[in-house]
């Protein structure tokens, strides 16, 4: 999208000249002749950059006074100062007070454009660095080879450039924020900010303030304003994480903001204009929430333009090994510890485990496994070294469900119990794929089908037909 530049100068000819140069380069421009008009423009819509004359005639504030307010209220906004009566001392003071650079009139168009480009790039890099610090440890890509993840990546590639709103659903820890970040990075807004509002963790009384901001009621420090998340996301993407936890009153205001792309700050009366793509995520059933009167239908239909579902990890078991390898490498890089190898028995347990916490839980388990298991880095991690909550449901053939010992049973009954539990775990491990299960355990597929039927184990067969 075209970047928006506000030009503040008391000379109309200078404003029009700069605007013409910038428009020829594809920028959008707005103009103001004095400080009050400039502040009104900023309240209406925050620009990406501001060009500011130091000597503003017939203005409440001169350029330096306006710069002070800009750095207080809009600290991330890059400002380029210009003047026809400048000197070294003026330039130094402007930069010391927060301006990105200073240009003396008359200036060359090429020099102005280069400085603008550098200022915008510096602002973009600063945003990216802030985001990287904020999401340290957050994944940026969906890892996996399963058909469901492959299809999800393809859908993201198709939808991302369109700018359509997307509603991401799925259980906690399944990767909804990762998908949202992928949508942003592959969109035309990739150079803009990506802002996350966690509706579940934010206190309801604070949500509107954080989302819409607070209008400054005066020029003194006693009446501070606040730029809300919606305004911070101008030109980029806003993720409403766990949107079902948003209070009903706030939902109504979001509906209007989505419809008009404008809103009022808390305590304010003027409309603020923004250009934001909204992505929402939820781990709840929004149909059930609407039926219970906890979620507005009009908001649902505005957010649910393109629905995408993130599957639970147990629905994509083919991805467990790639995820284990990825998180092990990442954890080793972050900690400086050597990569630990997982033994075959540990892999079997991890693949058969149901992962109620999904990918987030798997990542935490790998962090634990890199640090806690005994032995040297060259020793493989065995099944008995896994965390207690996973080891407790591992492939232990010793005890039955009622707690009695297999050792007390005749061989035939004990073997049948072991075979049933072993085969159930292996079928689960390979996601119900009989061919892969048979190949791993060393049986013909038809023989495995017969064995499963004899033990009363039912499978979906993944589209395969059992042989007689």
Sine and cosine of phi, psi and omega as CSV:
sin_phi,cos_phi,sin_psi,cos_psi,sin_omega,cos_omega
0.00,0.00,0.49,-0.87,-0.01,-1.00
-0.92,0.40,0.66,-0.75,-0.01,-1.00
-1.00,0.06,0.59,-0.80,-0.18,-0.98
-0.98,-0.19,0.82,-0.57,-0.03,-1.00
-0.84,-0.54,0.78,-0.62,0.03,-1.00
-0.99,-0.16,0.80,-0.60,-0.03,-1.00
-0.95,-0.31,0.87,-0.49,-0.03,-1.00
-0.89,-0.46,0.94,-0.33,-0.02,-1.00
-0.41,-0.91,0.64,-0.77,-0.03,-1.00
-0.97,0.22,-0.21,0.98,0.01,-1.00
-0.99,-0.13,0.89,-0.45,-0.05,-1.00
-0.88,0.48,-0.61,0.79,-0.03,-1.00
-0.89,0.46,-0.66,0.75,0.01,-1.00
-0.91,0.41,-0.70,0.72,0.01,-1.00
-0.85,0.52,-0.73,0.68,-0.05,-1.00
-0.92,0.40,-0.60,0.80,0.01,-1.00
-0.89,0.45,-0.76,0.66,0.00,-1.00
-0.90,0.44,-0.66,0.75,0.01,-1.00
-0.87,0.49,-0.68,0.74,0.01,-1.00
-0.89,0.46,-0.67,0.74,0.02,-1.00
-0.88,0.47,-0.70,0.71,-0.06,-1.00
-0.94,0.34,-0.63,0.77,0.01,-1.00
-0.90,0.43,-0.57,0.82,0.06,-1.00
-0.90,0.44,-0.41,0.91,0.01,-1.00
-1.00,-0.07,0.07,1.00,0.07,-1.00
1.00,-0.08,0.11,0.99,0.05,-1.00
-0.99,0.11,0.46,-0.89,0.21,-0.98
-1.00,-0.02,0.62,-0.78,-0.04,-1.00
-0.78,-0.63,0.49,-0.87,0.19,-0.98
-0.73,-0.68,0.35,-0.94,-0.09,-1.00
-0.74,-0.67,0.51,-0.86,0.12,-0.99
-0.56,-0.83,0.61,-0.79,-0.07,-1.00
-0.99,-0.10,-0.30,0.95,-0.03,-1.00
-0.45,-0.89,0.08,-1.00,-0.21,-0.98
-0.91,0.41,-0.65,0.76,-0.03,-1.00
-0.89,0.45,-0.67,0.74,0.03,-1.00
-0.92,0.40,-0.60,0.80,0.02,-1.00
-0.90,0.43,-0.71,0.71,0.01,-1.00
-0.90,0.43,-0.59,0.80,0.06,-1.00
-0.89,0.45,-0.66,0.76,0.04,-1.00
-0.90,0.45,-0.65,0.76,0.01,-1.00
-0.91,0.42,-0.64,0.77,0.03,-1.00
-0.92,0.40,-0.56,0.83,-0.02,-1.00
-0.95,0.32,-0.72,0.70,0.03,-1.00
-0.34,-0.94,0.81,-0.59,-0.03,-1.00
-0.97,0.26,0.79,-0.61,0.03,-1.00
-0.98,0.18,0.15,-0.99,0.09,-1.00
-0.99,0.12,-0.40,0.91,-0.04,-1.00
-0.38,-0.93,0.47,-0.88,0.01,-1.00
-0.78,-0.63,0.75,-0.66,0.11,-0.99
-0.97,-0.24,0.84,-0.54,-0.22,-0.98
-0.76,-0.65,0.82,-0.57,0.08,-1.00
-0.98,0.22,0.66,-0.75,-0.01,-1.00
-0.95,0.31,-0.67,0.74,-0.08,-1.00
-0.98,-0.19,0.99,-0.13,0.01,-1.00
-0.98,-0.19,0.94,-0.33,0.01,-1.00
-0.97,0.23,0.53,-0.85,0.04,-1.00
0.81,0.58,0.69,0.73,-0.05,-1.00
-0.78,-0.62,0.56,-0.83,0.05,-1.00
-0.86,0.50,-0.67,0.74,0.02,-1.00
-0.84,-0.54,0.56,-0.83,0.16,-0.99
-0.99,0.14,-0.03,-1.00,-0.08,-1.00
-0.88,0.48,-0.65,0.76,-0.01,-1.00
-0.93,0.38,-0.61,0.79,0.06,-1.00
-0.91,0.41,-0.64,0.77,0.03,-1.00
-0.92,0.39,-0.61,0.79,0.03,-1.00
-0.87,0.50,-0.63,0.77,0.01,-1.00
-0.87,0.49,-0.67,0.74,0.03,-1.00
-0.93,0.37,-0.63,0.77,0.00,-1.00
-0.88,0.47,-0.70,0.72,-0.02,-1.00
-0.93,0.35,-0.43,0.90,0.04,-1.00
-0.98,0.19,-0.70,0.71,-0.11,-0.99
-1.00,-0.09,-0.48,0.88,-0.05,-1.00
-0.75,-0.66,0.90,0.43,-0.15,-0.99
-0.89,0.46,-0.39,0.92,-0.03,-1.00
-1.00,0.01,-0.07,1.00,-0.06,-1.00
-0.99,0.17,0.88,-0.48,0.04,-1.00
-0.95,0.30,0.70,-0.71,-0.03,-1.00
-0.83,-0.56,0.78,-0.63,0.10,-0.99
-0.94,-0.34,0.85,-0.53,-0.02,-1.00
-1.00,-0.01,0.61,-0.79,0.07,-1.00
-0.75,-0.66,0.47,-0.88,0.02,-1.00
-0.27,-0.96,0.56,-0.83,0.09,-1.00
-1.00,-0.09,-0.06,1.00,-0.05,-1.00
-0.79,-0.62,0.58,0.82,-0.10,-1.00
-1.00,0.06,0.29,-0.96,0.14,-0.99
-0.57,-0.82,-0.01,-1.00,-0.06,-1.00
-0.87,0.49,-0.66,0.75,-0.02,-1.00
-0.89,0.45,-0.66,0.75,0.03,-1.00
-0.88,0.47,-0.71,0.71,-0.02,-1.00
-0.89,0.46,-0.69,0.72,-0.01,-1.00
-0.89,0.46,-0.69,0.72,0.00,-1.00
-0.89,0.46,-0.65,0.76,-0.01,-1.00
-0.88,0.47,-0.71,0.71,-0.03,-1.00
-0.94,0.33,-0.61,0.79,0.04,-1.00
-0.88,0.47,-0.55,0.83,-0.02,-1.00
-1.00,0.06,0.09,1.00,0.14,-0.99
0.88,-0.47,-0.06,1.00,0.04,-1.00
-0.93,0.36,0.53,-0.85,0.04,-1.00
-0.95,0.30,-0.66,0.75,-0.02,-1.00
-0.34,-0.94,0.13,-0.99,-0.03,-1.00
-0.73,-0.68,0.73,-0.68,0.04,-1.00
-0.81,-0.58,0.73,-0.69,0.01,-1.00
-1.00,-0.05,0.69,-0.73,0.09,-1.00
-0.98,0.19,0.51,-0.86,-0.19,0.98
-0.96,0.28,0.55,-0.83,-0.06,-1.00
-0.88,-0.48,0.35,-0.94,0.06,-1.00
-1.00,0.05,0.65,-0.76,-0.03,-1.00
-0.85,0.52,-0.65,0.76,-0.03,-1.00
-0.88,0.47,-0.66,0.75,0.00,-1.00
-0.92,0.40,-0.65,0.76,0.03,-1.00
-0.87,0.50,-0.71,0.71,-0.05,-1.00
-0.91,0.41,-0.62,0.78,0.01,-1.00
-0.90,0.43,-0.69,0.72,-0.02,-1.00
-0.92,0.40,-0.65,0.76,0.05,-1.00
-0.88,0.48,-0.71,0.70,-0.01,-1.00
-0.88,0.47,-0.67,0.74,0.01,-1.00
-0.92,0.40,-0.64,0.77,-0.01,-1.00
-0.91,0.42,-0.68,0.73,0.02,-1.00
-0.91,0.41,-0.64,0.77,0.02,-1.00
-0.92,0.40,-0.65,0.76,0.03,-1.00
-0.89,0.45,-0.63,0.77,0.04,-1.00
-0.91,0.42,-0.64,0.77,0.02,-1.00
-0.91,0.43,-0.71,0.71,0.01,-1.00
-0.90,0.44,-0.60,0.80,0.03,-1.00
-0.89,0.45,-0.67,0.74,0.04,-1.00
-0.89,0.46,-0.69,0.72,-0.03,-1.00
-0.90,0.43,-0.64,0.76,0.02,-1.00
-0.91,0.42,-0.66,0.75,0.04,-1.00
-0.88,0.47,-0.65,0.76,-0.02,-1.00
-0.93,0.37,-0.65,0.76,0.01,-1.00
-0.89,0.46,-0.65,0.76,0.05,-1.00
-0.91,0.41,-0.62,0.78,-0.05,-1.00
-0.94,0.35,-0.54,0.84,-0.08,-1.00
-0.93,-0.37,0.51,0.86,0.06,-1.00
-0.82,0.57,0.82,-0.57,-0.04,-1.00
1.00,-0.04,-0.09,1.00,0.01,-1.00
-1.00,0.09,0.67,-0.74,0.00,-1.00
-0.97,0.26,0.41,-0.91,-0.03,-1.00
-0.87,-0.49,-0.16,0.99,0.00,-1.00
-0.66,-0.75,0.50,-0.86,0.11,-0.99
-0.98,0.18,0.88,-0.47,-0.04,-1.00
-1.00,-0.08,0.73,-0.68,0.07,-1.00
0.46,-0.89,0.30,-0.95,-0.01,-1.00
-0.85,-0.53,0.00,1.00,-0.05,-1.00
-0.92,0.39,0.44,-0.90,0.02,-1.00
-0.85,0.53,-0.61,0.79,-0.06,-1.00
-0.92,0.39,-0.62,0.78,0.02,-1.00
-0.96,0.27,-0.61,0.79,0.06,-1.00
-0.87,0.50,-0.70,0.71,0.02,-1.00
-0.91,0.42,-0.60,0.80,0.01,-1.00
-0.91,0.42,-0.68,0.73,0.05,-1.00
-0.88,0.47,-0.66,0.75,0.02,-1.00
-0.89,0.45,-0.64,0.77,0.03,-1.00
-0.90,0.43,-0.64,0.77,0.03,-1.00
-0.89,0.46,-0.68,0.74,0.02,-1.00
-0.87,0.49,-0.60,0.80,-0.02,-1.00
-0.96,0.27,-0.65,0.76,-0.15,-0.99
-0.99,0.11,-0.56,0.83,-0.14,-0.99
-0.79,0.62,-0.73,0.68,-0.07,-1.00
-0.95,0.30,-0.24,0.97,-0.12,-0.99
-0.98,0.21,-0.43,0.90,-0.06,-1.00
0.99,0.13,0.03,1.00,0.00,-1.00
-0.91,0.41,0.49,-0.87,0.10,-1.00
-0.95,0.32,0.57,-0.82,-0.05,-1.00
-0.78,-0.62,0.68,-0.73,0.10,-0.99
-0.93,-0.37,0.91,-0.41,-0.01,-1.00
-0.99,-0.14,0.82,-0.57,0.04,-1.00
-0.84,-0.55,0.38,-0.93,0.01,-1.00
0.48,-0.88,0.28,-0.96,-0.05,-1.00
-0.92,0.40,0.33,-0.94,0.01,-1.00
-0.86,0.51,0.69,-0.72,0.03,-1.00
0.99,0.11,0.13,0.99,-0.07,-1.00
-1.00,0.05,-0.17,0.99,0.07,-1.00
0.94,-0.34,0.43,0.90,-0.05,-1.00
-0.91,0.41,-0.66,0.75,0.01,-1.00
-0.93,0.38,-0.57,0.82,0.06,-1.00
-0.87,0.49,-0.70,0.71,0.03,-1.00
-0.89,0.46,-0.63,0.77,0.02,-1.00
-0.90,0.44,-0.66,0.75,0.03,-1.00
-0.91,0.41,-0.60,0.80,0.06,-1.00
-0.90,0.44,-0.67,0.74,0.04,-1.00
-0.86,0.50,-0.66,0.75,0.00,-1.00
-0.92,0.40,-0.74,0.67,-0.09,-1.00
-0.92,0.39,-0.42,0.91,-0.01,-1.00
-0.99,-0.12,0.12,0.99,-0.03,-1.00
-0.99,-0.11,0.09,-1.00,0.06,-1.00
-0.97,0.25,-0.06,1.00,0.01,-1.00
-0.98,-0.22,0.24,0.97,-0.14,-0.99
-0.84,0.54,-0.50,0.87,-0.01,-1.00
-0.99,0.15,-0.15,0.99,0.02,-1.00
-1.00,0.02,0.03,-1.00,-0.05,-1.00
-0.96,0.28,0.45,-0.90,0.15,-0.99
-0.87,-0.50,0.91,-0.41,-0.13,-0.99
-0.88,-0.48,0.75,-0.66,-0.02,-1.00
-0.94,-0.34,0.79,-0.61,0.11,-0.99
-0.92,-0.40,0.93,-0.37,0.01,-1.00
-1.00,0.01,0.99,-0.17,-0.08,-1.00
-0.93,0.36,-0.37,0.93,-0.06,-1.00
-0.98,0.19,-0.56,0.83,-0.09,-1.00
-1.00,-0.09,-0.22,0.98,-0.05,-1.00
-1.00,0.03,0.69,-0.73,0.00,-1.00
-0.90,0.43,0.72,-0.69,-0.04,-1.00
-0.80,0.60,-0.58,0.82,-0.02,-1.00
-0.94,0.35,-0.34,0.94,-0.03,-1.00
-0.99,-0.16,-0.23,0.97,-0.16,-0.99
-0.88,0.48,-0.70,0.71,-0.01,-1.00
-0.90,0.43,-0.64,0.77,0.02,-1.00
-0.89,0.46,-0.72,0.69,-0.02,-1.00
-0.92,0.39,-0.58,0.82,-0.08,-1.00
-0.98,0.19,-0.73,0.68,-0.11,-0.99
-0.98,-0.20,-0.26,0.97,-0.02,-1.00
0.99,0.11,0.02,-1.00,-0.03,-1.00
-0.81,-0.59,0.73,-0.68,0.01,-1.00
-0.96,0.27,0.73,-0.68,0.10,-0.99
-0.96,0.30,0.77,-0.64,-0.07,-1.00
-0.99,-0.16,0.03,1.00,0.03,-1.00
-0.17,-0.99,-0.05,-1.00,-0.02,-1.00
-1.00,-0.07,-0.06,1.00,-0.07,-1.00
-1.00,0.02,0.32,-0.95,0.02,-1.00
-0.94,0.34,-0.22,0.98,0.00,-1.00
-0.97,0.24,-0.23,0.97,-0.02,-1.00
-0.81,-0.58,0.90,0.43,-0.09,-1.00
-0.94,0.35,0.55,-0.83,0.11,-0.99
-0.99,-0.17,0.00,-1.00,0.01,-1.00
-0.50,-0.86,0.73,-0.68,0.09,-1.00
-1.00,0.03,0.86,-0.50,-0.06,-1.00
-0.98,0.17,0.16,-0.99,-0.03,-1.00
-0.87,0.49,-0.60,0.80,-0.03,-1.00
-0.89,0.45,-0.65,0.76,0.01,-1.00
-0.96,0.27,-0.58,0.82,0.05,-1.00
-0.89,0.46,-0.49,0.87,-0.04,-1.00
-1.00,0.07,0.09,1.00,-0.02,-1.00
-0.81,0.59,0.79,-0.62,-0.03,-1.00
0.99,0.12,0.00,1.00,-0.04,-1.00
-0.71,-0.70,-0.67,-0.74,-0.12,-0.99
-0.78,-0.62,0.67,-0.74,0.08,-1.00
-0.90,-0.43,0.83,-0.56,0.06,-1.00
-0.98,-0.18,0.89,-0.45,0.12,-0.99
-1.00,-0.02,1.00,-0.03,-0.07,-1.00
-0.98,0.18,0.72,-0.69,-0.07,-1.00
0.80,0.61,0.84,0.55,-0.10,-1.00
-0.90,0.43,-0.37,0.93,0.00,-1.00
-0.91,0.42,-0.32,0.95,-0.01,-1.00
-1.00,0.00,0.10,1.00,0.02,-1.00
-0.97,0.24,0.71,-0.70,0.03,-1.00
-0.86,0.51,0.51,-0.86,-0.06,-1.00
-0.86,0.52,-0.64,0.77,-0.02,-1.00
-0.90,0.44,-0.66,0.75,0.04,-1.00
-0.92,0.39,-0.59,0.81,0.05,-1.00
-0.83,0.56,-0.67,0.74,0.00,-1.00
-0.89,0.46,-0.63,0.78,0.01,-1.00
-0.95,0.32,-0.56,0.83,0.05,-1.00
-0.92,0.40,-0.62,0.78,0.04,-1.00
-0.83,0.56,-0.74,0.67,-0.01,-1.00
-0.91,0.42,-0.65,0.76,0.01,-1.00
-0.90,0.44,-0.63,0.78,0.04,-1.00
-0.92,0.40,-0.63,0.78,-0.04,-1.00
-0.94,0.35,-0.69,0.73,-0.14,-0.99
-0.97,-0.23,-0.21,0.98,-0.12,-0.99
0.82,0.57,0.50,0.87,0.11,-0.99
-0.66,-0.75,0.33,-0.95,0.03,-1.00
-0.32,-0.95,0.16,-0.99,0.10,-0.99
-0.93,-0.36,0.70,-0.71,0.12,-0.99
-0.91,0.41,0.39,-0.92,0.05,-1.00
-0.88,0.47,0.80,-0.60,-0.03,-1.00
1.00,0.09,0.02,1.00,-0.02,-1.00
-0.94,-0.35,0.24,-0.97,0.02,-1.00
-0.84,-0.54,-0.31,0.95,0.00,-1.00
-0.99,0.11,0.53,-0.85,-0.02,-1.00
-0.99,0.12,0.71,-0.70,0.05,-1.00
-0.97,-0.24,0.78,-0.62,-0.05,-1.00
-0.99,-0.15,0.73,-0.68,0.03,-1.00
-0.71,-0.71,0.38,-0.93,0.10,-0.99
-0.83,-0.56,0.99,-0.12,-0.14,-0.99
-0.73,-0.69,0.69,-0.73,0.19,-0.98
-1.00,-0.04,0.79,-0.62,-0.04,-1.00
-0.96,-0.27,0.80,-0.60,0.15,-0.99
-0.89,-0.45,0.69,-0.72,0.01,-1.00
-0.87,-0.50,0.47,-0.88,0.06,-1.00
-0.69,-0.73,0.44,-0.90,0.01,-1.00
-0.40,-0.92,0.56,-0.83,0.14,-0.99
-0.97,-0.25,0.06,1.00,0.00,-1.00
-0.98,-0.22,0.28,-0.96,0.08,-1.00
-0.99,0.12,0.97,-0.23,-0.08,-1.00
-0.93,0.37,-0.46,0.89,0.08,-1.00
-0.89,0.46,-0.69,0.72,0.03,-1.00
-0.92,0.39,-0.61,0.79,0.03,-1.00
-0.90,0.43,-0.64,0.77,0.03,-1.00
-0.92,0.39,-0.66,0.75,0.01,-1.00
-0.88,0.47,-0.55,0.84,0.00,-1.00
-1.00,0.10,-0.02,1.00,0.03,-1.00
0.98,0.20,0.30,0.95,-0.03,-1.00
-0.99,-0.16,-0.13,0.99,0.01,-1.00
-0.63,-0.78,0.71,-0.70,-0.09,-1.00
-0.97,0.24,0.71,-0.71,0.03,-1.00
-0.90,0.43,-0.65,0.76,-0.04,-1.00
-0.90,0.44,-0.56,0.83,0.06,-1.00
-0.94,0.34,-0.66,0.75,0.02,-1.00
-0.84,0.55,-0.74,0.68,-0.06,-1.00
-0.95,0.32,-0.42,0.91,0.07,-1.00
-0.97,0.23,-0.54,0.84,-0.01,-1.00
-1.00,0.09,-0.53,0.85,-0.15,-0.99
-1.00,0.04,0.70,0.71,0.03,-1.00
-0.93,0.36,-0.76,0.65,0.08,-1.00
-0.82,-0.58,0.97,-0.24,0.03,-1.00
-0.99,0.15,0.65,-0.76,0.10,-0.99
-0.71,-0.71,0.71,-0.70,0.00,-1.00
-0.94,-0.35,0.77,-0.64,0.09,-1.00
-1.00,-0.07,0.85,-0.53,-0.08,-1.00
-0.97,0.22,0.41,-0.91,0.15,-0.99
-0.92,0.40,0.42,-0.91,-0.05,-1.00
-0.89,0.45,-0.53,0.85,0.01,-1.00
-0.92,0.39,-0.28,0.96,0.05,-1.00
-1.00,0.03,-0.07,1.00,-0.04,-1.00
-0.65,-0.76,0.83,0.56,-0.10,-0.99
-0.90,0.44,-0.39,0.92,0.07,-1.00
-0.87,0.50,-0.34,0.94,-0.06,-1.00
-1.00,-0.03,-0.10,0.99,-0.09,-1.00
-0.90,0.45,-0.72,0.69,-0.01,-1.00
-0.90,0.43,-0.75,0.66,0.07,-1.00
-0.84,0.54,-0.60,0.80,0.03,-1.00
-0.93,0.37,-0.67,0.74,0.04,-1.00
-0.85,0.52,-0.71,0.70,-0.02,-1.00
-0.91,0.41,-0.67,0.74,-0.02,-1.00
-0.90,0.44,-0.74,0.67,-0.05,-1.00
-0.94,0.35,-0.53,0.85,0.05,-1.00
-0.91,0.42,-0.71,0.71,0.03,-1.00
-0.90,0.44,-0.69,0.73,-0.04,-1.00
-0.91,0.41,-0.69,0.72,0.01,-1.00
-0.90,0.43,-0.62,0.79,0.03,-1.00
-0.91,0.42,-0.65,0.76,0.03,-1.00
-0.89,0.45,-0.64,0.77,-0.06,-1.00
-0.96,0.28,-0.56,0.83,-0.08,-1.00
-0.99,-0.12,-0.30,0.95,-0.08,-1.00
0.98,0.19,0.11,0.99,0.03,-1.00
-1.00,0.05,0.44,-0.90,0.04,-1.00
-0.95,0.32,0.47,-0.88,0.05,-1.00
-0.91,0.42,0.70,-0.71,0.09,-1.00
-0.99,-0.17,0.64,-0.77,0.02,-1.00
-1.00,0.01,0.65,-0.76,0.04,-1.00
-1.00,-0.04,0.78,-0.62,0.05,-1.00
-0.94,0.35,0.26,-0.97,-0.04,-1.00
-0.88,0.48,-0.63,0.78,-0.01,-1.00
-0.93,0.37,-0.62,0.78,0.04,-1.00
-0.91,0.41,-0.66,0.75,0.04,-1.00
-0.88,0.48,-0.68,0.74,0.00,-1.00
-0.87,0.49,-0.67,0.74,0.00,-1.00
-0.91,0.41,-0.70,0.72,-0.03,-1.00
-0.92,0.40,-0.56,0.83,0.02,-1.00
-0.96,0.28,-0.50,0.87,-0.02,-1.00
-1.00,0.06,-0.28,0.96,-0.04,-1.00
-0.92,0.38,0.52,-0.86,-0.11,-0.99
-0.99,0.10,-0.26,0.97,0.06,-1.00
0.78,0.63,0.92,0.39,0.01,-1.00
-0.89,0.46,-0.44,0.90,0.05,-1.00
-1.00,-0.03,0.07,1.00,0.09,-1.00
0.87,0.49,-0.52,-0.85,-0.12,-0.99
-0.88,0.47,-0.58,0.81,0.01,-1.00
-0.87,0.49,-0.66,0.75,0.02,-1.00
-0.92,0.40,-0.66,0.75,0.00,-1.00
-0.88,0.48,-0.67,0.74,0.02,-1.00
-0.87,0.49,-0.68,0.73,0.01,-1.00
-0.91,0.41,-0.60,0.80,0.02,-1.00
-0.90,0.44,-0.66,0.75,0.01,-1.00
-0.91,0.42,-0.65,0.76,0.07,-1.00
-0.85,0.53,-0.66,0.75,0.02,-1.00
-0.90,0.43,-0.70,0.71,-0.07,-1.00
-0.92,0.39,-0.45,0.89,0.01,-1.00
-0.95,0.31,-0.41,0.91,-0.13,-0.99
-0.95,-0.31,-0.68,0.73,-0.26,-0.97
-1.00,0.04,-0.59,0.80,-0.10,-0.99
-0.88,0.48,0.57,-0.82,0.02,-1.00
-0.97,0.26,0.07,-1.00,0.05,-1.00
1.00,-0.09,0.11,-0.99,0.00,-1.00
-0.99,0.13,0.29,-0.96,0.01,-1.00
-0.86,0.51,-0.38,0.92,-0.01,-1.00
-0.99,0.13,-0.27,0.96,-0.01,-1.00
-0.98,0.22,0.71,-0.70,0.06,-1.00
-0.93,0.36,0.49,-0.87,0.07,-1.00
-0.99,0.16,0.87,-0.50,-0.02,-1.00
-1.00,0.03,0.21,-0.98,0.01,-1.00
-0.88,0.48,-0.55,0.83,-0.02,-1.00
-0.98,0.21,-0.03,1.00,0.06,-1.00
-0.99,-0.12,-0.05,1.00,-0.04,-1.00
-0.94,0.35,0.34,-0.94,0.02,-1.00
-0.82,0.57,0.52,-0.85,-0.07,-1.00
-0.82,0.57,-0.62,0.78,-0.07,-1.00
-0.93,0.37,-0.41,0.91,0.06,-1.00
-1.00,-0.01,-0.67,0.74,0.01,-1.00
-0.88,0.48,-0.47,0.88,-0.02,-1.00
-0.91,0.41,-0.38,0.93,0.00,-1.00
-0.91,-0.42,0.43,0.90,-0.04,-1.00
-0.98,0.20,-0.07,-1.00,-0.08,-1.00
-0.99,0.16,0.90,0.44,0.00,-1.00
-1.00,-0.04,0.90,-0.43,-0.03,-1.00
-1.00,0.01,0.11,0.99,-0.15,-0.99
-0.98,0.22,-0.68,0.74,-0.10,-1.00
-0.91,-0.42,0.52,-0.85,0.07,-1.00
-1.00,-0.01,0.04,-1.00,-0.05,-1.00
-0.88,0.48,-0.54,0.84,-0.03,-1.00
-1.00,0.08,0.06,1.00,0.08,-1.00
1.00,0.01,-0.10,0.99,0.00,-1.00
-0.96,0.27,0.44,-0.90,-0.07,-1.00
-0.99,0.13,0.68,-0.73,0.08,-1.00
-0.89,0.45,-0.50,0.87,-0.02,-1.00
-0.87,0.49,-0.31,0.95,-0.02,-1.00
-1.00,0.05,-0.04,1.00,-0.07,-1.00
-0.98,-0.20,0.40,-0.92,0.14,-0.99
-0.88,0.47,0.40,-0.92,-0.08,-1.00
-0.83,0.56,-0.70,0.71,-0.08,-1.00
-0.88,0.47,-0.70,0.72,-0.01,-1.00
-0.93,0.36,-0.66,0.75,0.01,-1.00
-0.89,0.45,-0.67,0.74,0.00,-1.00
-0.90,0.43,-0.62,0.78,0.01,-1.00
-0.91,0.42,-0.64,0.77,0.04,-1.00
-0.89,0.45,-0.72,0.69,0.00,-1.00
-0.88,0.48,-0.72,0.69,-0.03,-1.00
-0.88,0.48,-0.67,0.74,-0.02,-1.00
-0.89,0.46,-0.75,0.66,-0.04,-1.00
-0.92,0.39,-0.63,0.77,0.01,-1.00
-0.90,0.44,-0.74,0.67,-0.05,-1.00
-0.94,0.34,-0.60,0.80,0.07,-1.00
-0.86,0.51,-0.68,0.73,-0.01,-1.00
-0.92,0.39,-0.65,0.76,-0.02,-1.00
-0.94,0.35,-0.64,0.77,0.05,-1.00
-0.89,0.46,-0.68,0.74,0.06,-1.00
-0.89,0.47,-0.69,0.73,-0.03,-1.00
-0.83,0.56,-0.64,0.77,-0.04,-1.00
-0.99,-0.16,0.41,0.91,0.14,-0.99
0.88,0.47,0.49,0.87,0.02,-1.00
0.99,0.13,0.09,1.00,-0.01,-1.00
-0.99,0.14,0.95,-0.30,-0.10,-1.00
-0.93,0.37,-0.62,0.79,-0.02,-1.00
-0.89,0.47,-0.71,0.71,-0.01,-1.00
-0.93,0.36,-0.60,0.80,0.05,-1.00
-0.89,0.45,-0.72,0.69,-0.01,-1.00
-0.88,0.47,-0.65,0.76,0.00,-1.00
-0.90,0.44,-0.64,0.77,-0.04,-1.00
-0.93,0.36,-0.70,0.71,-0.10,-0.99
-1.00,0.07,-0.10,0.99,0.08,-1.00
0.99,0.13,0.59,0.80,0.05,-1.00
-0.84,-0.54,0.43,-0.90,0.18,-0.98
-0.92,0.38,0.55,-0.83,-0.05,-1.00
-0.87,0.49,-0.66,0.75,0.00,-1.00
-0.91,0.42,-0.62,0.79,0.03,-1.00
-0.92,0.39,-0.61,0.79,0.03,-1.00
-0.91,0.41,-0.67,0.74,0.05,-1.00
-0.84,0.54,-0.70,0.72,-0.02,-1.00
-0.91,0.41,-0.66,0.75,0.01,-1.00
-0.90,0.44,-0.67,0.74,0.02,-1.00
-0.89,0.45,-0.67,0.74,0.03,-1.00
-0.90,0.44,-0.65,0.76,-0.04,-1.00
-0.92,0.39,-0.48,0.88,0.01,-1.00
-1.00,-0.03,-0.03,1.00,0.02,-1.00
0.97,0.26,0.43,0.90,0.01,-1.00
-1.00,-0.07,0.85,-0.52,0.02,-1.00
-0.98,-0.18,0.59,-0.81,0.02,-1.00
-0.69,-0.72,0.33,-0.94,0.08,-1.00
-0.99,0.16,-0.31,0.95,0.04,-1.00
0.91,0.42,-0.01,1.00,0.04,-1.00
0.76,0.65,0.65,0.76,0.07,-1.00
1.00,0.03,-0.05,1.00,-0.01,-1.00
-1.00,0.08,0.51,-0.86,0.05,-1.00
-0.98,-0.21,0.79,-0.61,0.03,-1.00
-0.91,0.41,0.57,-0.82,0.01,-1.00
-1.00,-0.07,0.54,-0.84,-0.04,-1.00
-0.98,0.21,0.00,0.00,0.00,0.00
